[in-house]
Amino acid sequence: MRILTFAVPALLLLTVAGCAATTGGDRYAGELQILTEQCSARGGILAPTGQLSGRPQNDNVCKITGGASRLTSGG
């Protein structure tokens, strides 16, 4: 009986802690927003790679859509 006296509150505490809101927010969305802004600053657009790793750095690639080229006009 004494075990139940301690086990029930401990179980209740673990259950409530598991349902508590996280303080970190949506980390994936935040990292994705930063990647999008960095890619846009480079003149590109963020495009999915088809992977679903849970890390936006691996799941997306910055496609440069225009801008300077390394090739010269020959002039």
GIDA-V128438 format. One record per residue. N is the residue number from 1. RES is the residue in one letter. OMEGA is omega in whole degrees, 0 to 359 (none if undefined). Layout:
BEGIN
((N/RES/OMEGA) (N/RES/OMEGA))
END
This chain:
BEGIN
((1/M/181) (2/R/179) (3/I/179) (4/L/180) (5/T/180) (6/F/185) (7/A/183) (8/V/177) (9/P/179) (10/A/178) (11/L/178) (12/L/179) (13/L/178) (14/L/179) (15/T/180) (16/V/180) (17/A/179) (18/G/180) (19/C/183) (20/A/179) (21/A/178) (22/T/181) (23/T/183) (24/G/183) (25/G/180) (26/D/186) (27/R/181) (28/Y/181) (29/A/179) (30/G/178) (31/E/178) (32/L/179) (33/Q/178) (34/I/178) (35/L/179) (36/T/180) (37/E/179) (38/Q/180) (39/C/178) (40/S/179) (41/A/178) (42/R/179) (43/G/182) (44/G/175) (45/I/179) (46/L/183) (47/A/179) (48/P/178) (49/T/183) (50/G/178) (51/Q/174) (52/L/183) (53/S/184) (54/G/177) (55/R/183) (56/P/178) (57/Q/180) (58/N/186) (59/D/184) (60/N/177) (61/V/178) (62/C/178) (63/K/178) (64/I/187) (65/T/181) (66/G/176) (67/G/187) (68/A/178) (69/S/177) (70/R/182) (71/L/178) (72/T/181) (73/S/178) (74/G/185) (75/G/none))
END
